Amino acid sequence: MSNDTLIYKAYLASRKSISRLVARIVPPHEIEDIVQETYVRICQIENKESITSPKSFMYKTARNLALDYQKQASVRLVDGIENMEALEYLLSDNHKDEMYENTLTNNEFSHFCEAVRQLPVQCRKVFVLKKVYGYSQREIAAQLSLSESTVEKHISTGMKRCTLFMRKITANSSESDSLSSQKSAGGLNE
């Protein structure tokens, strides 16, 4: 029996367990793609004879692909928050929090993005997964290997810090507008 056949049989026998392994790392809609990509990557290996344990090799490949996906998703989450689709989601999901109401213009939205960027990395990941992508606390906990209470604390911290940041920006903006109008009306000496 050729090594290709052994690998294919090992893949078919391990497909469900690979799916369960990957499910602990990536969102549900990505599991099947990563499982299939695992097989594709293994088929592309030229020196299959050097694989002594096809099953272990598949698990390792699947885990690495899932972790790569997670890293790329983290980058996309942070970089992608500036697009208007994220704003539309935030507003369409009936978020009534003050900070979301204040992000209606591009300028204000960029301030909101800055508030999110200033969050600690782990807090930012949790906050964006929850508020932008709508993950449940359980899904976030599983994806980031955190407890649900830690996820809840990060969401709370993110909400508080972003709200305070937005209030500060709004206050500074109001103060600046007030000074400009006084200056143009001749109320301040130059």
C-alpha positions in Angstrom: 0.0 0.0 0.0 1.4 3.3 -1.0 2.1 6.2 1.4 -0.5 8.3 -0.4 -3.2 5.6 0.3 -2.1 5.4 4.0 -2.3 9.2 4.4 -5.7 9.3 2.7 -7.1 6.5 4.9 -5.6 8.2 8.0 -7.3 11.5 6.9 -10.7 9.9 6.4 -10.4 8.1 9.8 -9.3 11.3 11.6 -11.5 13.9 9.9 -14.0 14.2 12.8 -11.2 14.5 15.4 -9.4 17.0 13.3 -12.6 19.0 13.1 -13.0 18.9 16.9 -9.4 20.0 17.4 -9.8 22.9 15.0 -13.1 23.9 16.5 -11.3 24.8 19.7 -9.3 27.4 17.9 -11.3 28.9 15.0 -14.9 30.1 14.5 -17.4 27.4 13.4 -17.7 28.7 9.8 -13.9 28.2 9.3 -13.6 24.6 10.6 -14.4 22.8 7.3 -12.1 25.0 5.3 -9.2 24.3 7.6 -9.9 20.6 7.7 -9.8 20.5 3.9 -6.7 22.7 3.7 -5.0 20.2 6.0 -5.6 17.4 3.5 -4.5 19.6 0.6 -1.3 20.6 2.4 -0.5 17.0 3.2 -1.1 15.9 -0.4 1.4 18.6 -1.5 4.2 17.2 0.5 6.8 15.7 -1.8 8.6 13.4 0.7 5.7 11.6 2.2 7.9 8.6 3.1 9.5 10.7 5.9 6.1 10.9 7.7 6.2 8.2 10.3 2.9 9.0 11.9 0.4 10.3 9.4 -2.3 10.9 12.0 0.0 13.0 14.3 1.3 14.9 11.3 -2.3 15.7 10.2 -3.2 17.0 13.7 -0.1 19.1 13.9 -0.8 20.5 10.4 -4.4 21.2 11.2 -3.5 22.9 14.5 -0.9 25.1 12.8 -3.3 26.1 10.1 -5.9 27.0 12.7 -3.4 29.0 14.7 -2.3 30.8 11.5 -6.0 31.6 10.8 -6.3 33.0 14.3 -3.3 35.2 13.9 -4.5 36.5 10.6 -8.0 37.1 12.0 -6.5 39.1 14.9 -4.7 41.3 12.5 -7.8 41.7 10.3 -9.9 42.5 13.4 -7.6 45.3 14.5 -6.9 46.6 11.0 -10.4 46.1 9.7 -12.3 48.0 12.4 -11.8 51.2 10.4 -14.1 50.1 7.6 -17.6 51.4 7.5 -19.1 47.9 7.5 -18.0 47.6 11.1 -19.7 50.8 11.9 -22.9 49.7 10.1 -22.9 46.5 12.1 -22.4 48.4 15.4 -25.3 50.7 14.6 -27.6 48.1 13.1 -27.3 45.7 16.1 -29.3 48.3 18.1 -26.3 49.2 20.3 -27.7 52.0 22.3 -24.5 52.8 24.2 -23.5 56.4 24.1 -20.1 55.7 22.4 -21.8 54.0 19.4 -24.2 56.8 19.0 -21.3 59.2 18.9 -19.5 57.4 16.0 -21.9 58.5 13.3 -19.4 60.6 11.3 -16.1 59.5 9.9 -14.2 61.7 12.2 -15.9 60.4 15.2 -15.5 56.9 14.0 -11.8 57.4 13.6 -11.8 58.5 17.3 -13.6 55.4 18.2 -11.1 53.3 16.3 -8.3 55.1 18.2 -10.1 54.3 21.5 -10.2 50.6 20.5 -6.5 50.7 19.4 -5.5 52.0 22.8 -7.1 49.0 24.6 -4.6 46.4 25.9 -4.1 43.7 23.2 -6.1 40.9 24.8 -8.9 43.3 25.8 -9.0 44.7 22.3 -9.3 41.2 20.7 -12.2 40.3 23.0 -13.9 43.6 22.6 -13.7 43.5 18.8 -14.9 39.9 18.6 -17.9 40.7 20.7 -18.9 44.2 19.5 -17.9 44.1 15.9 -18.2 40.4 14.9 -21.0 39.4 17.4 -19.3 36.4 18.9 -20.8 35.1 22.1 -18.8 35.1 25.3 -18.5 31.3 25.1 -17.2 31.5 21.5 -14.6 34.1 22.4 -13.5 32.2 25.5 -13.0 29.1 23.4 -11.2 30.9 20.6 -8.8 32.8 22.8 -8.4 30.1 25.5 -9.8 32.3 28.2 -12.5 31.8 30.9 -15.9 33.3 30.2 -15.5 35.5 33.3 -12.2 36.9 31.9 -14.0 37.5 28.6 -16.8 39.4 30.4 -14.2 41.5 32.3 -12.4 42.4 29.1 -15.7 43.4 27.4 -16.6 45.5 30.4 -13.1 47.1 30.5 -13.3 47.8 26.8 -16.7 49.4 27.1 -15.6 51.6 30.0 -12.4 52.7 28.4 -13.9 53.4 25.0 -16.8 55.4 26.6 -14.4 57.5 28.7 -12.2 58.1 25.6 -15.1 59.2 23.5 -16.5 61.4 26.3 -13.0 63.0 26.6 -12.9 63.6 22.8 -16.4 65.0 22.8 -15.6 67.3 25.6 -12.4 68.5 24.0 -14.2 69.0 20.7 -17.0 71.0 22.4 -14.4 73.1 24.2 -12.5 73.7 21.0 -15.7 74.7 19.1 -16.6 77.1 21.9 -13.2 78.7 21.8 -13.4 79.0 18.0 -16.8 80.7 18.1 -15.7 83.1 20.8 -12.6 83.9 18.8 -14.5 84.6 15.6 -17.0 86.7 17.6 -14.2 88.8 19.0 -14.6 87.4 22.5 -10.9 86.5 22.9 -7.9 88.6 22.4 -5.2 87.2 20.1 
